[in-house]
Amino acid sequence: MIVIFFTLVLISLLLLFSFKRLNQKFDSFEVFILFMFTSYLCQGFFYILSSPYERLRVVEEHLPFWSARLQYGIIFPALLMWVMYALRTKIKLSVKVMICFTWVAGGVFIEKLLLLSGVLVSKSESWYPSIDLILAMIVLSISVYFLEVLPPILRREGVLNDEGDV
């Protein structure tokens, strides 16, 4: 359990330090707002869905609790920020779709690893990844919509100056 926790801490730190490179396509304030929004979404969808049902839940010990917080509060949202970065680049649409699908499928794969490692537990007879796939697609869709809505709002409020900022 300690190895998993420190691995997640290391990955979280690496992803947070990689945000400097996001400034090529995003304003610094925009990175902050998008990260807070995506972090809220990732944590909210997991904990809201998991708490009333016995589908998946976090083991009630300190290391698994903080491991899950790192995963859903930093790692998933930071990776989602990189997906949004890819969506702002001029790469082919098929590559953008593949990147989005990789984030969705990767999230389900990581949840399965957390389930096997004992960070997450399920009291049901089986774990249905289709629910997590749908939730990840909802989070991705809402985040992409917010990505499109945010720059005009920030320009109107005077935070972004012109099209060159984004």
DSSP file with accessible surface (Angstrom, degrees, kcal/mol):
  #  RESIDUE AA STRUCTURE BP1 BP2  ACC     N-H-->O    O-->H-N    N-H-->O    O-->H-N    TCO  KAPPA ALPHA  PHI   PSI    X-CA   Y-CA   Z-CA
    1    1 A M     >        0   0   79      0, 0.0     4,-2.3     0, 0.0     5,-0.1   0.000 360.0 360.0 360.0 -36.5    0.0    0.0    0.0
    2    2 A I  H  >  +     0   0  101      2,-0.2     4,-2.6     1,-0.2     5,-0.2   0.891 360.0  52.9 -65.9 -38.4    2.9    2.4    0.8
    3    3 A V  H  > S+     0   0  112      1,-0.2     4,-2.2     2,-0.2    -1,-0.2   0.919 109.9  48.0 -63.3 -43.2    4.4    1.7   -2.7
    4    4 A I  H  > S+     0   0   44      2,-0.2     4,-2.5     1,-0.2    -2,-0.2   0.936 111.9  50.1 -62.8 -45.1    1.1    2.6   -4.4
    5    5 A F  H  X S+     0   0   38     -4,-2.3     4,-2.3     1,-0.2    -2,-0.2   0.946 113.4  43.9 -60.8 -48.9    0.7    5.8   -2.3
    6    6 A F  H  X S+     0   0  124     -4,-2.6     4,-2.4     1,-0.2    -1,-0.2   0.848 111.6  54.5 -69.8 -29.4    4.3    7.0   -3.0
    7    7 A T  H  X S+     0   0   67     -4,-2.2     4,-2.7    -5,-0.2    -1,-0.2   0.933 110.1  46.8 -65.5 -43.4    3.9    6.1   -6.7
    8    8 A L  H  X S+     0   0   14     -4,-2.5     4,-2.5     2,-0.2    -2,-0.2   0.880 111.1  52.1 -66.4 -36.5    0.7    8.2   -6.9
    9    9 A V  H  X S+     0   0   41     -4,-2.3     4,-2.5    -5,-0.2    -2,-0.2   0.940 111.4  47.1 -62.9 -45.3    2.5   11.1   -5.0
   10   10 A L  H  X S+     0   0  104     -4,-2.4     4,-2.5     2,-0.2    -2,-0.2   0.935 113.2  47.4 -63.4 -45.7    5.4   11.0   -7.5
   11   11 A I  H  X S+     0   0   66     -4,-2.7     4,-2.5     1,-0.2     5,-0.2   0.914 111.6  52.1 -62.3 -41.1    3.0   10.9  -10.5
   12   12 A S  H  X S+     0   0    3     -4,-2.5     4,-2.5     1,-0.2    -2,-0.2   0.927 110.7  47.2 -60.8 -45.9    1.0   13.7   -9.1
   13   13 A L  H  X S+     0   0   83     -4,-2.5     4,-2.5     2,-0.2    -1,-0.2   0.918 111.7  50.3 -63.8 -42.8    4.1   15.9   -8.6
   14   14 A L  H  X S+     0   0  110     -4,-2.5     4,-1.4     1,-0.2    -2,-0.2   0.919 112.4  47.3 -61.6 -42.4    5.3   15.2  -12.1
   15   15 A L  H  < S+     0   0   22     -4,-2.5     4,-0.4     2,-0.2    -2,-0.2   0.899 111.7  49.9 -67.2 -38.9    2.0   16.1  -13.6
   16   16 A L  H >< S+     0   0   64     -4,-2.5     3,-1.1     1,-0.2    -2,-0.2   0.904 110.9  49.2 -67.0 -38.8    1.7   19.3  -11.6
   17   17 A F  H >< S+     0   0  157     -4,-2.5     3,-1.0     1,-0.2    -1,-0.2   0.773 102.3  64.0 -70.3 -23.3    5.2   20.3  -12.6
   18   18 A S  G >< S+     0   0   31     -4,-1.4     3,-1.4     1,-0.2     4,-0.4   0.618  78.4  86.3 -74.6 -10.2    4.3   19.6  -16.3
   19   19 A F  G X  S+     0   0   28     -3,-1.1     3,-1.1    -4,-0.4     4,-0.5   0.735  71.5  74.6 -63.3 -21.2    1.7   22.4  -16.1
   20   20 A K  G X  S+     0   0  165     -3,-1.0     3,-1.1     1,-0.3    -1,-0.3   0.878  93.0  54.0 -57.1 -36.0    4.4   24.9  -17.1
   21   21 A R  G X  S+     0   0  148     -3,-1.4     3,-1.3     1,-0.2    -1,-0.3   0.685  92.0  72.4 -74.5 -17.1    4.2   23.5  -20.6
   22   22 A L  G X> S+     0   0    0     -3,-1.1     4,-1.8    -4,-0.4     3,-1.7   0.716  76.6  81.0 -68.3 -18.9    0.4   24.1  -20.7
   23   23 A N  G <4 S+     0   0   70     -3,-1.1    -1,-0.3    -4,-0.5    -2,-0.1   0.600  75.1  74.5 -65.9  -9.1    1.1   27.8  -21.0
   24   24 A Q  G <4 S+     0   0  112     -3,-1.3    -1,-0.3     1,-0.2    -2,-0.2   0.826 117.1  15.2 -69.1 -31.5    1.8   27.3  -24.7
   25   25 A K  T <4 S+     0   0   63     -3,-1.7     2,-0.3    -4,-0.2    -2,-0.2   0.501 127.4  50.9-118.4 -12.0   -1.9   27.0  -25.3
   26   26 A F  S  < S-     0   0    2     -4,-1.8     2,-0.2   140,-0.2    -1,-0.1  -0.950  76.6-117.8-128.5 151.8   -3.5   28.3  -22.1
   27   27 A D     >  -     0   0   45     -2,-0.3     4,-2.4     1,-0.1     5,-0.2  -0.523  36.1-113.9 -76.6 152.4   -3.2   31.4  -20.0
   28   28 A S  H  > S+     0   0   74      1,-0.2     4,-2.0     2,-0.2     5,-0.1   0.901 118.1  48.1 -58.1 -42.7   -1.9   30.7  -16.4
   29   29 A F  H  > S+     0   0   85      1,-0.2     4,-2.6     2,-0.2    -1,-0.2   0.889 109.7  53.6 -66.0 -36.0   -5.2   31.8  -14.9
   30   30 A E  H  > S+     0   0    0      2,-0.2     4,-2.9     1,-0.2     5,-0.3   0.896 106.4  52.2 -65.5 -39.1   -7.1   29.6  -17.4
   31   31 A V  H  X S+     0   0   12     -4,-2.4     4,-2.6     2,-0.2     5,-0.2   0.934 110.6  48.7 -60.3 -45.8   -5.0   26.6  -16.4
   32   32 A F  H  X S+     0   0  112     -4,-2.0     4,-2.4     2,-0.2    -2,-0.2   0.946 114.2  44.3 -60.1 -49.4   -5.9   27.3  -12.7
   33   33 A I  H  X S+     0   0   45     -4,-2.6     4,-2.5     1,-0.2    -2,-0.2   0.933 115.3  47.9 -64.0 -45.8   -9.6   27.6  -13.4
   34   34 A L  H  X S+     0   0    1     -4,-2.9     4,-2.9     1,-0.2     5,-0.2   0.898 112.0  49.6 -63.6 -40.1   -9.7   24.6  -15.7
   35   35 A F  H  X S+     0   0   23     -4,-2.6     4,-2.6    -5,-0.3     5,-0.2   0.927 111.9  47.6 -66.6 -42.7   -7.7   22.4  -13.2
   36   36 A M  H  X S+     0   0   90     -4,-2.4     4,-2.3    -5,-0.2    -2,-0.2   0.925 114.4  47.9 -63.1 -41.3  -10.0   23.3  -10.3
   37   37 A F  H  X S+     0   0   53     -4,-2.5     4,-2.4    -5,-0.2    -2,-0.2   0.944 114.6  44.0 -64.9 -48.4  -13.1   22.7  -12.5
   38   38 A T  H  X S+     0   0    0     -4,-2.9     4,-2.8     2,-0.2     5,-0.2   0.877 112.7  52.7 -67.7 -35.0  -11.8   19.3  -13.7
   39   39 A S  H  X S+     0   0   12     -4,-2.6     4,-2.5    -5,-0.2     5,-0.3   0.925 109.8  48.7 -64.6 -43.6  -10.7   18.3  -10.3
   40   40 A Y  H  X S+     0   0  167     -4,-2.3     4,-2.7    -5,-0.2    -2,-0.2   0.920 113.3  47.9 -60.8 -43.7  -14.1   19.1   -8.8
   41   41 A L  H  X S+     0   0   17     -4,-2.4     4,-2.7     2,-0.2     5,-0.3   0.937 112.2  47.5 -63.2 -48.2  -15.8   17.1  -11.6
   42   42 A C  H  X S+     0   0    8     -4,-2.8     4,-1.6     1,-0.2     5,-0.2   0.929 117.9  41.3 -62.5 -44.2  -13.5   14.0  -11.3
   43   43 A Q  H  X S+     0   0   48     -4,-2.5     4,-2.7    29,-0.3     5,-0.4   0.926 115.7  51.0 -68.5 -43.5  -13.9   13.9   -7.5
   44   44 A G  H  X S+     0   0   17     -4,-2.7     4,-2.7    -5,-0.3     5,-0.4   0.931 109.8  47.2 -62.1 -48.2  -17.6   14.7   -7.5
   45   45 A F  H  X S+     0   0   58     -4,-2.7     4,-1.5    -5,-0.2     5,-0.2   0.903 116.3  44.8 -65.1 -38.0  -18.6   12.1  -10.0
   46   46 A F  H  X S+     0   0    8     -4,-1.6     4,-2.3    -5,-0.3    -2,-0.2   0.970 120.1  37.8 -70.3 -50.0  -16.6    9.4   -8.3
   47   47 A Y  H  X S+     0   0   53     -4,-2.7     4,-2.0    -5,-0.2    -2,-0.2   0.861 115.8  51.7 -74.1 -33.5  -17.7   10.1   -4.7
   48   48 A I  H  < S+     0   0  118     -4,-2.7    -1,-0.2    -5,-0.4    -3,-0.2   0.934 116.7  39.7 -67.8 -43.0  -21.3   11.1   -5.5
   49   49 A L  H  X S+     0   0   38     -4,-1.5     4,-0.7    -5,-0.4     6,-0.2   0.893 119.2  46.1 -73.3 -36.5  -21.9    7.9   -7.4
   50   50 A S  H  < S+     0   0    6     -4,-2.3     5,-0.2    -5,-0.2    -2,-0.2   0.816 102.0  63.9 -78.5 -31.2  -19.9    5.6   -5.1
   51   51 A S  T  < S+     0   0   90     -4,-2.0    -1,-0.2     1,-0.2    -2,-0.1   0.928 105.7  38.5 -67.5 -44.6  -21.3    6.9   -1.8
   52   52 A P  T  4 S+     0   0   84      0, 0.0     2,-0.3     0, 0.0    -1,-0.2   0.741 117.6  53.3 -80.1 -16.0  -25.0    5.9   -2.0
   53   53 A Y  S  < S-     0   0  142     -4,-0.7     3,-0.3     3,-0.1     0, 0.0  -0.817  79.2-130.4-115.0 156.4  -24.3    2.6   -3.7
   54   54 A E  S    S+     0   0   93     -2,-0.3    69,-1.3     1,-0.2    70,-0.8  -0.030  77.1 109.4 -92.8  32.6  -22.0   -0.2   -2.7
   55   55 A R  S    S-     0   0   19      1,-0.3    69,-0.4    -6,-0.2     2,-0.3   0.986  90.4 -12.0 -72.0 -62.3  -20.4   -0.3   -6.2
   56   56 A L        +     0   0    0     -3,-0.3    -1,-0.3    -6,-0.1     2,-0.3  -0.998  69.7 166.3-139.3 139.9  -17.0    1.1   -5.4
   57   57 A R  E     -A  121   0A  70     64,-2.3    64,-3.0    -2,-0.3     2,-0.3  -0.984  37.2-101.2-150.4 161.8  -15.7    2.7   -2.3
   58   58 A V  E     -A  120   0A  20     -2,-0.3    62,-0.2    62,-0.2     7,-0.1  -0.615  42.1-106.8 -84.5 139.3  -12.4    3.7   -0.8
   59   59 A V        -     0   0   27     60,-2.5     2,-1.6    -2,-0.3     6,-0.1  -0.392  33.1-119.0 -61.9 139.7  -10.9    1.5    2.0
   60   60 A E  S    S+     0   0  171      4,-0.1     2,-0.3    -2,-0.1    -1,-0.1  -0.273  78.7 101.4 -86.4  54.1  -11.2    3.4    5.3
   61   61 A E  S  > S-     0   0  122     -2,-1.6     4,-2.0    58,-0.1     5,-0.2  -0.867  80.9-109.4-125.3 165.5   -7.5    3.6    6.1
   62   62 A H  H  > S+     0   0  152     -2,-0.3     4,-2.6     2,-0.2     5,-0.3   0.944 110.8  45.9 -65.7 -51.6   -5.3    6.6    5.7
   63   63 A L  H  > S+     0   0   55      1,-0.2     4,-2.4     2,-0.2     5,-0.2   0.932 115.5  45.0 -64.0 -45.5   -3.1    5.5    2.8
   64   64 A P  H  > S+     0   0    0      0, 0.0     4,-2.5     0, 0.0     5,-0.2   0.917 112.9  53.2 -63.3 -37.7   -5.9    4.2    0.6
   65   65 A F  H  X S+     0   0   71     -4,-2.0     4,-2.1     1,-0.2    -2,-0.2   0.952 114.4  40.0 -60.1 -49.4   -8.0    7.3    1.4
   66   66 A W  H  X S+     0   0  134     -4,-2.6     4,-2.4     2,-0.2    -1,-0.2   0.830 111.9  57.5 -73.3 -28.6   -5.2    9.7    0.4
   67   67 A S  H  X S+     0   0    0     -4,-2.4     4,-2.3    -5,-0.3    -1,-0.2   0.932 109.2  45.5 -63.9 -43.9   -4.2    7.5   -2.6
   68   68 A A  H  X S+     0   0    0     -4,-2.5     4,-2.9     2,-0.2     5,-0.3   0.896 111.1  53.2 -66.3 -38.7   -7.8    7.8   -3.9
   69   69 A R  H  X S+     0   0   83     -4,-2.1     4,-2.2    -5,-0.2     5,-0.4   0.909 110.5  47.3 -62.3 -41.7   -7.7   11.6   -3.3
   70   70 A L  H  X>S+     0   0   28     -4,-2.4     5,-2.6     3,-0.2     4,-1.9   0.921 113.9  48.4 -63.1 -43.4   -4.5   11.9   -5.3
   71   71 A Q  I  <>S+     0   0    5     -4,-2.3     5,-2.6     3,-0.2    -2,-0.2   0.942 123.4  29.2 -64.1 -49.6   -6.0    9.8   -8.1
   72   72 A Y  I  <5S+     0   0    3     -4,-2.9   -29,-0.3     3,-0.2    -1,-0.2   0.681 126.4  43.7 -88.7 -17.7   -9.3   11.6   -8.4
   73   73 A G  I  <5S+     0   0    7     -4,-2.2    -3,-0.2    -5,-0.3    -2,-0.2   0.732 133.1   4.2 -98.6 -24.7   -8.2   15.1   -7.3
   74   74 A I  I  X5S+     0   0   40     -4,-1.9     4,-2.6    -5,-0.4     5,-0.2   0.702 124.4  48.1-125.7 -53.0   -4.9   15.5   -9.1
   75   75 A I  I  ><S+     0   0    8     -5,-2.6     4,-2.6     2,-0.2     5,-0.3   0.962 114.7  41.8 -67.0 -55.0   -3.9   12.7  -11.5
   76   76 A F  H  ><S+     0   0   16     -5,-2.6     4,-2.2    -6,-0.2    -1,-0.2   0.947 119.5  44.9 -58.5 -47.8   -7.2   12.3  -13.4
   77   77 A P  H  > S+     0   0    0      0, 0.0     4,-2.1     0, 0.0    -1,-0.2   0.901 112.7  51.2 -65.2 -36.8   -7.8   16.1  -13.7
   78   78 A A  H  X S+     0   0    0     -4,-2.6     4,-1.6     2,-0.2    -2,-0.2   0.921 111.3  47.4 -66.1 -41.0   -4.1   16.7  -14.7
   79   79 A L  H  X S+     0   0   71     -4,-2.6     4,-1.7    -5,-0.2    -1,-0.2   0.883 109.7  54.2 -65.8 -35.1   -4.3   14.1  -17.4
   80   80 A L  H  X S+     0   0    0     -4,-2.2     4,-2.4    -5,-0.3    -2,-0.2   0.865 102.9  56.9 -65.7 -34.0   -7.6   15.7  -18.5
   81   81 A M  H  X S+     0   0    0     -4,-2.1     4,-2.1     1,-0.2    -1,-0.2   0.903 106.2  49.8 -61.9 -39.3   -5.8   19.0  -18.8
   82   82 A W  H  X S+     0   0   63     -4,-1.6     4,-2.2     2,-0.2    -2,-0.2   0.847 107.4  54.1 -70.0 -30.7   -3.4   17.4  -21.2
   83   83 A V  H  X S+     0   0    7     -4,-1.7     4,-2.0     2,-0.2    -2,-0.2   0.940 109.7  47.5 -64.4 -43.7   -6.3   16.0  -23.2
   84   84 A M  H  X S+     0   0    0     -4,-2.4     4,-1.2     2,-0.2    -2,-0.2   0.862 108.5  55.2 -66.4 -33.9   -7.7   19.6  -23.4
   85   85 A Y  H >X S+     0   0   36     -4,-2.1     3,-0.6     1,-0.2     4,-0.6   0.934 108.0  48.8 -60.9 -44.7   -4.2   20.8  -24.4
   86   86 A A  H >< S+     0   0   13     -4,-2.2     3,-0.9     1,-0.2     5,-0.4   0.866 106.4  56.9 -64.2 -34.4   -4.3   18.2  -27.3
   87   87 A L  H 3< S+     0   0   39     -4,-2.0    -1,-0.2     1,-0.2    -2,-0.2   0.779 105.0  52.2 -67.9 -25.0   -7.7   19.4  -28.3
   88   88 A R  H << S+     0   0   50     -4,-1.2    -1,-0.2    -3,-0.6    -2,-0.2   0.557  96.4  86.4 -86.3 -10.3   -6.4   23.0  -28.7
   89   89 A T  S << S-     0   0   24     -3,-0.9     2,-0.3    -4,-0.6     7,-0.0  -0.330  89.2-110.5 -84.1 174.9   -3.5   21.9  -31.0
   90   90 A K        +     0   0  201     -2,-0.1     2,-0.2     3,-0.0    -3,-0.1  -0.261  69.2 130.4-101.9  46.4   -3.7   21.5  -34.7
   91   91 A I        -     0   0   66     -5,-0.4     5,-0.1    -2,-0.3     0, 0.0  -0.505  68.4 -73.7 -91.4 168.2   -3.5   17.7  -34.8
   92   92 A K     >  -     0   0  156     -2,-0.2     4,-2.0     1,-0.1     3,-0.3  -0.218  36.7-122.1 -61.1 151.1   -5.9   15.5  -36.8
   93   93 A L  H  > S+     0   0  132      1,-0.2     4,-2.6     2,-0.2     5,-0.2   0.874 112.4  57.7 -61.9 -37.7   -9.3   15.0  -35.5
   94   94 A S  H  > S+     0   0   80      1,-0.2     4,-2.2     2,-0.2    -1,-0.2   0.882 106.4  48.8 -63.5 -35.9   -8.8   11.2  -35.4
   95   95 A V  H  > S+     0   0   51     -3,-0.3     4,-2.5     2,-0.2    -1,-0.2   0.909 110.2  51.4 -69.6 -39.4   -5.8   11.7  -33.1
   96   96 A K  H  X S+     0   0   43     -4,-2.0     4,-2.3     2,-0.2    -2,-0.2   0.923 110.8  47.9 -62.6 -42.5   -7.8   14.0  -30.8
   97   97 A V  H  X S+     0   0   87     -4,-2.6     4,-2.7     1,-0.2    -1,-0.2   0.909 111.1  51.4 -64.7 -40.5  -10.6   11.4  -30.6
   98   98 A M  H  X S+     0   0  112     -4,-2.2     4,-2.5    -5,-0.2    -2,-0.2   0.907 108.9  50.6 -63.9 -40.0   -8.0    8.7  -29.8
   99   99 A I  H  X S+     0   0   49     -4,-2.5     4,-2.1     2,-0.2    -2,-0.2   0.927 111.4  48.3 -63.8 -43.2   -6.5   10.8  -27.0
  100  100 A C  H  X S+     0   0   22     -4,-2.3     4,-2.2     1,-0.2    -2,-0.2   0.931 112.3  48.3 -62.5 -44.8  -10.0   11.3  -25.5
  101  101 A F  H  X S+     0   0  136     -4,-2.7     4,-3.1     1,-0.2     5,-0.3   0.890 108.8  54.6 -63.6 -37.4  -10.7    7.6  -25.7
  102  102 A T  H  X S+     0   0   84     -4,-2.5     4,-2.8     1,-0.2    -1,-0.2   0.904 107.7  49.6 -63.3 -40.3   -7.4    6.8  -24.1
  103  103 A W  H  X S+     0   0   22     -4,-2.1     4,-2.0     2,-0.2    -2,-0.2   0.936 114.0  45.4 -63.6 -44.2   -8.2    9.1  -21.2
  104  104 A V  H  X S+     0   0    5     -4,-2.2     4,-1.6     2,-0.2    -2,-0.2   0.960 118.7  40.5 -64.5 -50.7  -11.6    7.5  -20.7
  105  105 A A  H  X S+     0   0   34     -4,-3.1     4,-2.4     1,-0.2    -2,-0.2   0.887 113.4  55.1 -68.1 -36.8  -10.3    3.9  -21.0
  106  106 A G  H  X S+     0   0   29     -4,-2.8     4,-2.7    -5,-0.3    -1,-0.2   0.882 104.5  54.3 -64.0 -36.9   -7.2    4.7  -19.0
  107  107 A G  H  X S+     0   0   10     -4,-2.0     4,-2.2    -5,-0.2    -1,-0.2   0.915 109.8  46.2 -63.0 -41.1   -9.3    5.9  -16.1
  108  108 A V  H  X S+     0   0   17     -4,-1.6     4,-2.2     2,-0.2    -2,-0.2   0.910 112.0  51.8 -68.1 -39.6  -11.3    2.7  -16.0
  109  109 A F  H  X S+     0   0  126     -4,-2.4     4,-2.2     1,-0.2    -2,-0.2   0.926 109.7  49.0 -62.9 -42.6   -8.1    0.7  -16.2
  110  110 A I  H  X S+     0   0   52     -4,-2.7     4,-2.7     1,-0.2    -1,-0.2   0.903 109.0  53.2 -64.9 -40.4   -6.5    2.6  -13.3
  111  111 A E  H  X S+     0   0   14     -4,-2.2     4,-2.3     1,-0.2    -1,-0.2   0.907 107.9  50.9 -61.1 -39.0   -9.7    2.1  -11.2
  112  112 A K  H  X S+     0   0   82     -4,-2.2     4,-2.6     2,-0.2    -2,-0.2   0.917 110.2  49.5 -64.6 -40.7   -9.4   -1.6  -11.9
  113  113 A L  H  X S+     0   0   78     -4,-2.2     4,-2.3     2,-0.2    -2,-0.2   0.907 111.1  49.2 -63.6 -40.6   -5.8   -1.5  -10.7
  114  114 A L  H  X>S+     0   0    8     -4,-2.7     6,-1.7     2,-0.2     5,-1.6   0.866 110.9  50.9 -65.8 -35.1   -6.9    0.4   -7.6
  115  115 A L  H ><5S+     0   0   33     -4,-2.3     3,-0.5    -5,-0.2    -2,-0.2   0.927 112.9  45.0 -66.7 -43.3   -9.6   -2.2   -7.0
  116  116 A L  H 3<5S+     0   0  126     -4,-2.6    -2,-0.2     1,-0.2    -1,-0.2   0.837 111.7  52.9 -69.4 -31.7   -7.1   -5.1   -7.3
  117  117 A S  H 3<5S-     0   0   43     -4,-2.3    -1,-0.2    -5,-0.2    -2,-0.2   0.604 116.1-110.9 -82.4 -12.0   -4.5   -3.3   -5.1
  118  118 A G  T <<5S+     0   0   26     -4,-0.8    -3,-0.2    -3,-0.5   -59,-0.2   0.493  89.6 111.0  98.2   3.3   -7.0   -2.8   -2.3
  119  119 A V  S   <S+     0   0    0     -5,-1.6   -60,-2.5    -6,-0.2     2,-0.3   0.905  86.1  34.6 -73.0 -40.8   -7.3    1.0   -2.4
  120  120 A L  E    S-A   58   0A   1     -6,-1.7     2,-0.3   -62,-0.2    -2,-0.3  -0.839  74.7-166.4-109.5 150.1  -10.9    0.6   -3.6
  121  121 A V  E     -A   57   0A  46    -64,-3.0   -64,-2.3    -2,-0.3     2,-0.4  -0.946   7.3-153.8-132.0 157.0  -13.3   -2.2   -2.6
  122  122 A S        -     0   0   34     -2,-0.3   -67,-0.2   -66,-0.2   -66,-0.1  -0.997   9.3-168.0-132.6 128.7  -16.6   -3.3   -4.0
  123  123 A K        +     0   0  138    -69,-1.3   -68,-0.1    -2,-0.4     2,-0.1   0.519  66.9  91.9 -90.4  -7.6  -19.3   -5.0   -2.0
  124  124 A S  S    S-     0   0   47    -70,-0.8    -2,-0.1   -69,-0.4     3,-0.1  -0.397  91.2-110.0 -81.9 167.0  -21.2   -6.0   -5.1
  125  125 A E  S    S+     0   0  206      1,-0.1     2,-0.3    -2,-0.1    -1,-0.1   0.835  96.8  10.3 -67.0 -33.1  -20.6   -9.4   -6.8
  126  126 A S  S    S-     0   0   51      2,-0.0     2,-0.5     0, 0.0    -1,-0.1  -0.973  72.6-119.4-144.5 161.5  -18.9   -7.8   -9.7
  127  127 A W        -     0   0   34     -2,-0.3   -71,-0.0    -3,-0.1   -72,-0.0  -0.871  21.1-150.1-103.5 129.7  -17.6   -4.4  -10.9
  128  128 A Y    >>  -     0   0  129     -2,-0.5     3,-1.1     1,-0.1     4,-0.8  -0.844  11.2-173.9-104.5 101.5  -19.2   -2.9  -13.9
  129  129 A P  H 3> S+     0   0   50      0, 0.0     4,-2.5     0, 0.0     5,-0.2   0.709  76.4  76.6 -69.2 -16.3  -16.7   -0.7  -15.8
  130  130 A S  H 3> S+     0   0   67      1,-0.2     4,-2.3     2,-0.2     5,-0.2   0.877  92.1  53.9 -62.3 -34.0  -19.4    0.5  -18.2
  131  131 A I  H <> S+     0   0   61     -3,-1.1     4,-2.5     1,-0.2    -1,-0.2   0.937 110.5  45.9 -63.6 -43.8  -20.7    2.8  -15.5
  132  132 A D  H  X S+     0   0    7     -4,-0.8     4,-2.5     2,-0.2    -2,-0.2   0.859 110.1  54.4 -68.3 -34.8  -17.2    4.3  -15.1
  133  133 A L  H  X S+     0   0   55     -4,-2.5     4,-2.2     2,-0.2    -1,-0.2   0.935 110.4  46.0 -62.2 -44.8  -16.8    4.6  -18.8
  134  134 A I  H  X S+     0   0   97     -4,-2.3     4,-2.3     2,-0.2    -2,-0.2   0.928 113.1  49.3 -65.4 -43.3  -20.1    6.6  -19.0
  135  135 A L  H  X S+     0   0   28     -4,-2.5     4,-2.7     1,-0.2    -1,-0.2   0.909 110.4  50.6 -62.4 -41.6  -19.1    8.8  -16.1
  136  136 A A  H  X S+     0   0   16     -4,-2.5     4,-2.7     1,-0.2    -1,-0.2   0.900 110.1  50.4 -64.0 -38.0  -15.7    9.4  -17.6
  137  137 A M  H  X S+     0   0   94     -4,-2.2     4,-2.8     2,-0.2    -1,-0.2   0.887 110.2  50.0 -66.8 -37.0  -17.3   10.4  -20.9
  138  138 A I  H  X S+     0   0   67     -4,-2.3     4,-2.7     2,-0.2     5,-0.3   0.941 111.9  47.6 -65.2 -45.3  -19.7   12.8  -19.1
  139  139 A V  H  X S+     0   0    5     -4,-2.7     4,-2.4     1,-0.2    -2,-0.2   0.930 113.9  48.0 -60.8 -44.1  -16.7   14.4  -17.2
  140  140 A L  H  X S+     0   0   18     -4,-2.7     4,-2.6     2,-0.2     5,-0.2   0.935 112.6  48.3 -62.9 -44.9  -14.8   14.7  -20.5
  141  141 A S  H  X S+     0   0   78     -4,-2.8     4,-2.3     1,-0.2    -2,-0.2   0.924 113.1  46.4 -63.5 -44.8  -17.8   16.2  -22.3
  142  142 A I  H  X S+     0   0   62     -4,-2.7     4,-2.6     1,-0.2    -1,-0.2   0.909 113.3  50.5 -64.7 -39.6  -18.5   18.7  -19.6
  143  143 A S  H  X S+     0   0    1     -4,-2.4     4,-2.3    -5,-0.3    -2,-0.2   0.901 110.3  48.5 -66.4 -41.2  -14.8   19.7  -19.4
  144  144 A V  H  X S+     0   0   42     -4,-2.6     4,-1.7     2,-0.2    -1,-0.2   0.908 111.9  50.0 -66.1 -39.6  -14.6   20.2  -23.2
  145  145 A Y  H  X S+     0   0  164     -4,-2.3     4,-1.9    -5,-0.2     3,-0.3   0.942 111.7  47.8 -61.9 -45.0  -17.7   22.3  -23.1
  146  146 A F  H  X S+     0   0   45     -4,-2.6     4,-2.6     1,-0.2    -2,-0.2   0.876 106.7  58.3 -64.3 -34.7  -16.3   24.4  -20.3
  147  147 A L  H  < S+     0   0    0     -4,-2.3    -1,-0.2     1,-0.2    -2,-0.2   0.872 110.4  43.1 -61.3 -36.2  -13.0   24.7  -22.3
  148  148 A E  H  < S+     0   0  125     -4,-1.7    -1,-0.2    -3,-0.3    -2,-0.2   0.808 117.4  45.0 -79.4 -31.0  -15.0   26.3  -25.1
  149  149 A V  H  X S+     0   0   44     -4,-1.9     4,-1.3    -5,-0.2    -2,-0.2   0.825 101.5  67.3 -82.8 -32.2  -17.1   28.5  -22.8
  150  150 A L  H  X S+     0   0    9     -4,-2.6     4,-2.7     1,-0.2     5,-0.3   0.903  91.2  56.2 -63.1 -48.6  -14.3   29.8  -20.5
  151  151 A P  H  > S+     0   0    9      0, 0.0     4,-2.6     0, 0.0     5,-0.2   0.911 107.1  48.8 -57.7 -43.6  -12.1   31.9  -22.9
  152  152 A P  H  > S+     0   0   67      0, 0.0     4,-2.4     0, 0.0    -2,-0.2   0.905 113.0  48.9 -61.3 -36.6  -15.0   34.2  -24.1
  153  153 A I  H  X S+     0   0   59     -4,-1.3     4,-2.1     2,-0.2     6,-0.2   0.934 111.9  47.9 -66.3 -44.5  -15.9   34.8  -20.4
  154  154 A L  H  <>S+     0   0   11     -4,-2.7     5,-2.5     1,-0.2     6,-1.2   0.862 112.4  49.8 -66.0 -34.6  -12.4   35.6  -19.4
  155  155 A R  H ><5S+     0   0   61     -4,-2.6     3,-1.0    -5,-0.3    -1,-0.2   0.913 110.0  50.5 -66.9 -43.3  -12.0   38.0  -22.4
  156  156 A R  H 3<5S+     0   0  178     -4,-2.4    -2,-0.2     1,-0.3    -1,-0.2   0.870 111.6  48.2 -62.6 -36.0  -15.2   39.7  -21.4
  157  157 A E  T 3<5S-     0   0  133     -4,-2.1    -1,-0.3    -5,-0.2    -2,-0.2   0.485 117.6-113.6 -83.4  -5.1  -14.0   40.1  -17.8
  158  158 A G  T < 5S+     0   0   52     -3,-1.0    -3,-0.2    -4,-0.4    -2,-0.1   0.594  86.3 115.1  86.5  11.5  -10.7   41.4  -19.0
  159  159 A V  S   <S+     0   0   59     -5,-2.5     2,-0.4    -6,-0.2    -4,-0.2   0.900  78.0  43.1 -79.4 -42.2   -8.5   38.5  -17.8
  160  160 A L  S    S-     0   0    3     -6,-1.2    -2,-0.3    -9,-0.2    -1,-0.2  -0.882  72.5-158.8-102.3 138.0   -7.5   37.5  -21.4
  161  161 A N        -     0   0  131     -2,-0.4     2,-0.2     1,-0.2    -1,-0.1   0.924  59.9 -29.0 -83.7 -49.9   -6.6   40.4  -23.7
  162  162 A D  S >  S-     0   0   91      1,-0.0     3,-1.5     0, 0.0     4,-0.4  -0.860  77.0 -70.3-152.9-171.6   -7.0   38.9  -27.2
  163  163 A E  G >  S+     0   0  140      1,-0.3     3,-0.8    -2,-0.2    -8,-0.0   0.729 119.2  70.5 -64.0 -23.3   -6.9   35.7  -29.2
  164  164 A G  G 3  S+     0   0   65      1,-0.2    -1,-0.3    -4,-0.0    -4,-0.0   0.718  87.2  65.2 -69.0 -19.8   -3.1   35.6  -28.8
  165  165 A D  G <         0   0   49     -3,-1.5    -1,-0.2  -138,-0.0    -2,-0.2   0.768 360.0 360.0 -71.4 -28.0   -3.5   34.7  -25.2
  166  166 A V    <         0   0   44     -3,-0.8  -140,-0.2    -4,-0.4  -141,-0.1  -0.848 360.0 360.0-111.3 360.0   -5.1   31.4  -25.9
